[in-house]
Amino acid sequence: METTAAHGVSTSTKHLIALDIDGTLVGRDDKVRGETVRALELVRASGHQVVLATGRSLVGLVSVARRLGLSEGWAVCSNGAVTVRLDRAAPSGHEVIECRTFAPGPVVRQAWKLAPGLHVAVEEIGWGWRVSRQLAPGLLNGPQKLTRLDELLAEPASRVVLHADRMTARGEGLHRLGATVTPAGPDWLDVTAPGTSKATALELVRQRLGIPVERTLAVGDGVNDIPMLSWAARSVAMGHAPDAVRTAAAEVTGSISVEGVVPILRSLVPGHALRPDLSPLAAQLLAAVHTAPTRSPGRLVVRVWHGSGPGLAGCAIYVLRGGRWERHAPVPSGTSTTMRDVERAAREAGLTYPRGEEGRRRAHWRTAPIDRPEASAAFELPLTPPERPPLP
């Protein structure tokens, strides 16, 4: 195992980046810090696929995804039991792609014998929990509905929580009853279907995205992250992680208190986009342009969308491949800005674009297809990178 803050990887090929939430992206205060968000935006602008992979329920995942600026892409929750696609066009903001369930009766009945009167909570996907007893506020994401134990066990479940004093020690043999049992502290067990883990769900996502195994990266800090750390080609444990987690990873970064995930994310961003003098929008444009599969004149554009509000509804880099325009990467900081802001950021990044009339500073935008349901109009601007961009 090596301790490092960077790694020699190609920044110009798409990677799947699996990120735990609690202890990796957010601390005990549940706050999302600015440097982490900025690093995530640069990684996404570089064309990589960020996949949140958490033990949280779907309700808990969605709230954090919004704060991280993630409104599209894949996510794994409930320790791999539920896989979703975040989709701003969906009524709920997401679509459930896979839900792995199991019969909770055998495990829960045995757990009840070991710890009579324990708290039993069954996840209701996208809503909250049905519980045998109310748990303290903050222990579960979403509302709780009191339900008789026999009703809790009557239907297949995606995830069950068992909470009691020393529950982890008491429940050591529960996995033999046809379930995956994962500890989350001395008093808490998460129970999911046999063979379920963050790794199994991430492998499904990897296959759907068509990303090679060697371009996978996982960062985490908990025991429930060990399977995905073993699965990923590049595995990184947070500095505060338990010994078992650190041993399972090939690298160890800083702790959550110093945003240890940030240098790992930045290692996947072209160095030219990490210049400290660049604004976030200029840095993201530069990252997207320099990771695009083609940079030939006329084959790369920045596309923007107008919605119902005063600012842009979205911004992304598109490339022309095989006669079709394909999206390469989002430019997150372009949202809520203006077309003039995008022009200024492009010039700041050293990118050139066609002018409307000779001698005029204003760019020559052209009408683009409206390919987003929330958009009322779309425009695009061809971009050309500098011959030799300045190094940071």
N, C-alpha and C positions, 0 to 999 in steps of 0.2 A: 504494500500500500504506500502511495506517495502523497505527500501534502503539497498542494499546488493551488495557484489562483488562475492559472491559464493552461492551455493545452494546445499542441500543434495540430489543429484541425483546419480543414478547408472551410472558409466562410462563404464560398460561392456555390455550394451544393446544399440542397434542402435537407434539413435535419428535423427529426421529431424530438422535441424537447419536453419531457415529462416532468412536471413540477408538483411536488407535494405543496399543500397550502400551509397548514398550521406548523409553525416552527421552521418553515422554509421561506414562504412569502410574507406571512404575517406572524407577529409575535403574540405573546400572552395578552397584550392590550388590544388585540384584534385590529390594529391599525396597519394600513398599507403605506409604506414609506416612498417618498418621491424618487429616490435613486433606483429603487426596484422597479417602479412603474416605467421610468425612462429607459432602463435597460431592456425591459420587456418590449417596449415600443420599438427600440432599435433592432431587436432580434426579429420581431415580426416584419419590420420593414426590410430586413435582409432576406426575406423569403422563407424563413423557417416556420414550422408548425409548432405552436405552443399548445400543449395538452395538459390541463390541470388534472391531477390524479390525487384524490383525497379520500379520507375515511368519512368525511362529512356526508350528510344526506344531500339530495338534490337541492333542497331549499337552502341549505347552508352554502353550497357551492355557488349557486346563482348570485347570491348577494355579494360574495367576494369577487366573482368574475366581473360584475358591473364596476366595482371599485378599481379593478385592474384594467378596465377599458376593453375587456374581452366580450364582444357581443356576437362573435362568430367563431366557428371552429369546433373541435372535439373536446370532450371532457369526460373524465371517469370519476364516479363518486361511489359512496358506500363500499369502500375497499374493493372496488371492481365489480360489484353486483349490478350496477347501473351505468350504462354508457350512453351519452347523449351528444347531440349536435346542437351547439348554441346557434340560434338563428333569429336575427332581429325581426324577420318577417313572420315568424310563427306567433300565434296569439299569446302563448306563454313565454316566448323568448327562447324556446328550446324544443327539441324533438328527441324522444327516447328511442334509441336505436336497438339496444339490447337490455333485457332485464333477466338476470339469473335468479331463480327462486328455488326454494326447498321446503320440505314439510318440517315446521319447527317443533312439532309435538314431542318427539323423543328427547331432543336436547333440553328443551325447557322443563319437561317433567323431571328429568334427572337432575337438572340444576336446582329445581325446587326442593328436591329431597336433600341436596347438599346444603342449601341455604334457604330454608323455609321463609316465605314472606319477602323474597328478593324482589327488586324492581324488574319488571319485564316490559320492554318497549318494542313494538313492531312498526317498522317504517311504512308510512303511506306516501308513496313516491309523489313528489311535487307538492305535498300539502303539509305533512307533519308526522305525528306519531299517535298510535293507539297504545295506551299504557295500562298496566295492572294497578299501578300507584303513581301519583304525580311525582315527577322528579324535580329537583330544585331548578329554578330559572337559570338558563344559560347552559345547562348540561346537554340539552337537545336543541337542534335547530328546528324552529317551527312550533305550531301549537300542539297541545297534548289533549287527547280525548280518553277519559276513563272508560275501560272496557273489561268485561269479565274475562277471566283467564281462559275459559273454554272457548270463548269467541275469538280470542287472540290466536288460538292454536288451530282454528277451524279451516283456515285457508293457507295456501302457499305464501311464503314471505320472501322478500328480497334481502332483508337484514333484520336481525333481532339483537337488541341490547340486553345484557344481563348485568345488573348492578347490585352489588351487596358487599359488605365488609369482607375483604380477602377473597373476593370472587375468583381472581386469577389463580390463586393457589388451590382453592377448592375445586375448580373446574378443569384440572389438568387432563382428565381423561374424556372430556366431552367430545373431542374431535372424533372419537371412535364411533359415534352415533350417527354418522352420515352428514357431517357439516364441516365447514372451515371455521375454526375458532381462533380469533386474534385478540390478544390482550391489548388494552389501552390504559395501562396503569394497574395498580394492585387490586382495585375494586371494580373493574370494568372489563367485560368481554363483548366483542362484536362477533356475531354468528352469521355466516353467509353460506351459500350453497357449496357443496364439495368441489374442490379444485378452483375456487374463486379467489382471485387476488388482483391487485392493481396490474400485475404483469400479464395475466390472461386477457384482461380488458385492453391493455395497451397493445398487445399483439394483434387483436382484432382491428384496432385503429390503424396500426402500422400497415397492415395488409390493405385496408380500405384506401389509405393514402398512397400506397405504392412506394413507400420509402424503404430502401434497403436496411437490413438489420445493422449494418456497420455505421449507419448514420443516425443512431438513436442515442439519446442522452437522458439520464434520470438524475434528479437531485431530491434528496429527502433526509429526514432526521429521525424517523420512528421505526419501531419494529415492523409495522405494517408496510414499510417501504422496502424491506429487505428483498422480497421477490422481484420488485421492479428494478432494484439496483443490480440484482443478479442477471436480469433479462437484458439490460441496456448494454450497448457496446462501450459506452463511456458512463461510468457511475461515480457520483459525487455525494459524499455525506457531509452534512453540516457539522461545523466544529463542535457544537454542543451535544451531538448525537451520542447515544449510549455506545459502549465498546462494541457490542454485537453489530450495530449498524455501521460503525466506522470500519470494522473488519470486512464487512460485506462489500464495501465500496473500494474502487481503485484509487480514488482521490478524496482528500478532505479539504474543505474550504473553511472560511471563517464562520463564526456563529451567527445566529439571527440578529444579535445585538449590533453587529457591524455589517449587516446586510451581506452575508457571505455568498449569497446566490449571485450578487451583481457581477463580480469578476468572472464567474463562470459564464454568465450570459454574454458579457462583453467579449469573451474569447471567440464568440461565433459571429462577431460583427467586423466588417472590413475596417482596418486601422484608419483609413482616410475619414471614416464617419465618426471617429472618436475624438476628433480635434476639439479641444475645450472652447475654442472661439466660435464654434458653430451653434446656431439656435437649434432647438429640437427638430423643427420642421426641416431646416436645411440638412441636418445630419441624417434624418430619415430618408429624404430624397436621395442623398448621396449614397446611403447604404443600399437602397433599392436599385438604383441605377447600376452600381458597381457589382451587384450580385445577379443582375439580369442575365439570362442565357444568351442574349444578343445585345450589342450596343451600337449596331450599325445605324447610320443616319436614316431616319424615316421609319425605323422598326421598333421604336421605343417611345411611349407617350406617358404623360401623367394625365389621368382622367379624374374629373371631379363631378359631383352630383349636387344638384340643388333640390331641397325638399320644401317643407312648409315654413321653415324658420329663416331668419336673416342670414345665417352662416351656412357654409357648405355642409351637406349631409354625409359626405364621404369623399375620400381621396385615395387613389391607388395608382401603381405603376403597371402598365400593360405592355406586352411585347407581341410583335407579329411573328407567328410561327406557322409554317405550312399554310399560309394564306389566311390564317385566322388570328384575331386579336385574343390573347389569353392574359388573364390577370397573373402578374408575377408576385406582387406583394402589396399589402395595404400601407398607407402613409398615415398613421394614426393621428399625428398632430395637425393634419390638414383639415380634419373635421372641425366644424364651427368657425373656420377662418373664412377668407375670401379668395377669389381668384387672383387678386392683386397681391395678397400675402404669399400665395404659392409662387408667383413670379419673382417676388423679392427673395424668397428662400432659395429658388433655383439659381438666381444670380449669386447669392451668397455662397452657394455650394460649388460655384464655378461651372455650372451647367448652362449651355446656350440653347436658345429656342428661336423660331422665326418671328419676325416683327410684322405688324399689320401693314405699315407703310414705311417707306424708306425714311430714316431719320426719326421715326417715332419710337418711344421706349416701350409702348404697350405691346404685349405679346399678341400673336395671331392665333387665337383659340379657334377650334373648329367644332361643329356639332358632333356629338358622339351618341351611340345607341343608349337608350334608357334601359339598362339591364338590372335595375334594382327597384323593387316594388314601392319603396318609400320616396323615390325620386320623381320630380316633375320635369327636370331637364338635365342634360349631361353635356359636358364639353371636354375636349382633350387638347393637349399641347405637346408637340414633339419635343423631345429633349436630346441633347448630345453632350456626353461627358467630356471633360477636358482630356487632352492627349496624355498628360502626365499630372495627375492630381497631386497637390502638395501633401507630403507626409505629415502626420501629427507631430 
